[in-house]
Amino acid sequence: MIADNEAHSGGGMYNEYDSNSVLINCIFTGNTCVHSGGGMYNTWRSHPKVINCIFSGNSAEYSGGGMSNNRESNPVAINCVFSGNKQGDPTTFVGGGGGMDNSGSSPNLINCTFSGNSTNANPNYGGGMYSRSSSNPIMTNCIFWGNTASNGPQIAAASSSNVSISYCDLQGGQPGIYKDVTSSITWGSGNITDDPCFVNSKGLDGTAGTADDDLHLSPGSLCIGAGDNTAVPQDIADIDSDDDTLEPTPWDLDRNPRIVSGMVDMGAYEFQGILYVDDDASDDPGPGDPTVSDPNENGSAEHPFDAIQEAIGIAHNGDTIMVLDGTYTGTGNKNIDFGGKAVIVRSQNGPKVTVIDCENLDRGFYFHSGEGGDSVVVGLTITKGNVSHWPQLDNGGGIVCNNSSPKIINCRISGNTAYSWGGGIFCTNSSSPGIINCAFTGNKTISMGAGGGITCDHYSSPTLTNCTFSGNSVQNFGGGLYCIYVSQAAVVNCIFWGNTATNGPQIALSQASGVSIRYCDLQGGQPGISKDGNSSVTWGIGNIDLDPMLMGDGHLQSGSPCIDVGDNTSVPADTADLDNDENTVETLPFDLDDHPRIADGDCNDTTIVDMGAYEFGYAYIGDFDNQCDVDFVDYAIFALAWLTEPGDARWNPACDISVPADNHIDWSDLDVFANNWLAGK
């Protein structure tokens, strides 16, 4: 940090005579000078490279509060902020450039933000930038907003200068740029004139250029994804120390990825693609009612949306919508439509505490715009969906996939009702969703329906991995799964037990459909699958027909034949990055409880995935370190989580061992732990 210095010119730094310094991650603040360049002064052919730097609250009496470039000096500034800088002497005749002043110089600015800079000369020019005396600055992917001057509040040009601007957000647009009769503007492609929606450009103290300013983009800003990727320069300074200086600059000013959603943002900070939803936030005047909202809601952590559909509405491809704990009802929280966007909707703390309650009025999600595997739902309970009553006599009580193939991961789909097909999920018209670590319980159809858990219709081919189907019911075909009209389901590591139907209580096939089934526990075995003469079953290896010993909530009991008998190679990659480690190639790390997906559940020194949605992680309840015994190490883990619940920093779901689990680590869990003390020793 270069702060609170004084000089004639260049209060913070002075470069002259062919100086070519490189500055990275520097802050110039509170520096002053009596002439030019409060933060930095470059003169006599000085061409510094300034990367990921902040110029805030600097001042110059004559020109260039943040930076002044003079006598053929052409700096390059990348991912920099100029905020709250000013040219301060009102007696100066023809001064300006609160943020930057250029005289006979041509800087190149890429992904920079100018806000809250000002001039005070009489007359004054260019609150953000003033270029004169044959200066030719180039600005790309920049934001100029909220700067002040009498002439050209954002940008001014004089004395045979030219301003070239592309893919920038400029308040007032091209007409707002001041230029005298000798100067010109090159107005390139991609420029916009919309409020960039900074989080808080002047901070709580109401003063630009101070430490509490926040010039990050809010969700919904039109600057998100509006830049030009080809303008992002090479990483010439190797700011990420990976010895690759030919790659595009990898980071923004926060050392976060520079390009997140396929297209770079405007400005110094890249929006990192997380929008928040919480219908019980502190500023929400109507908790539980998405029609009564925080007037400042924008999807930020401070002002989250109260309906999931609102967040999807402003999301860009690649964004994540983080749904905080709660039960979501009402408008915008049912019949949720991705609209073809490749976004992830995920809970913060799992399906136990994050519930989409459709109130028996509609379904949970409706995919119908060609969504693919990059459209993902993670960690939600979807319940009380109902499309079985007049006038909505429809299929798919919980979820519909129509010509769409999203991924549904770590979800509980329970208590949903359809009129005819697909109490839990209805797939139709060549839909091939990937459904992973999901529990289907208590879903049903009425009428003479089929497919209590899932129906696959008209050339649909879902892949079901580590799912549990139990307690689903229909009157006709396929209590758990039904495939019809040339549909093919691939099923691996799953449990079908306790579902009911007249034909094929667990699985039924008709009209040239098929199922491929491996490493599954299927009640009734292969003979129990109902199929017509045109349909087929591919009965692979590893299947069993043994009571899975399910607990009431679908977990496996100790001694279950489903423990450690699945196929590790079929566990898919962690494409949604459930553990937030930026490794999307690794095997999916968690089960439906956010416990390790592959564990040595029978303590025989082999680590094999279980069948079903829940991994039995230990032969002894309380063996939190998976060492096949319950001892003081496990007690230490338990003690760290004592008296916590989801959302607490020390919360550990593995320690929620009361029966049933209740999302609290308390005396009921301690009682279970004590009963298993020293087991395995």
JOFENWO-V889559 format. One record per helix or strand of 2 or more residues. SS is the DSSP state (~ for helix, > for strand). FROM is the first residue (numbers start at 1). LEN is the number of residues. If there is no record, write none. Layout:
ss={SS;SS}
from={FROM;FROM}
len={LEN;LEN}
This chain:
ss={>;>;>;>;>;>;>;>;>;>;>;>;>;>;>;>;>;>;>;>;>;>;>;>;>;>;~;>;>;>;>;~;>;~;>;>;>;>;>;>;>;>;>;>;>;>;>;>;>;>;>;>;>;>;>;>;>;>;>;>;~;>;>;~;>;>;~;~;~}
from={2;6;13;22;27;32;40;49;54;59;67;76;81;86;95;100;108;113;118;124;129;138;143;155;162;169;174;178;184;198;214;229;274;308;320;326;344;354;365;376;381;386;392;399;407;412;417;425;434;439;444;454;463;468;481;488;495;507;514;521;526;530;536;568;598;608;632;653;667}
len={2;2;4;3;3;2;4;3;3;2;4;3;3;2;2;4;3;3;2;2;4;3;2;3;5;2;3;2;4;3;4;3;4;7;4;3;4;4;3;3;3;4;2;4;3;3;2;4;3;3;2;4;3;3;4;5;2;4;5;2;3;2;4;3;2;2;9;3;9}
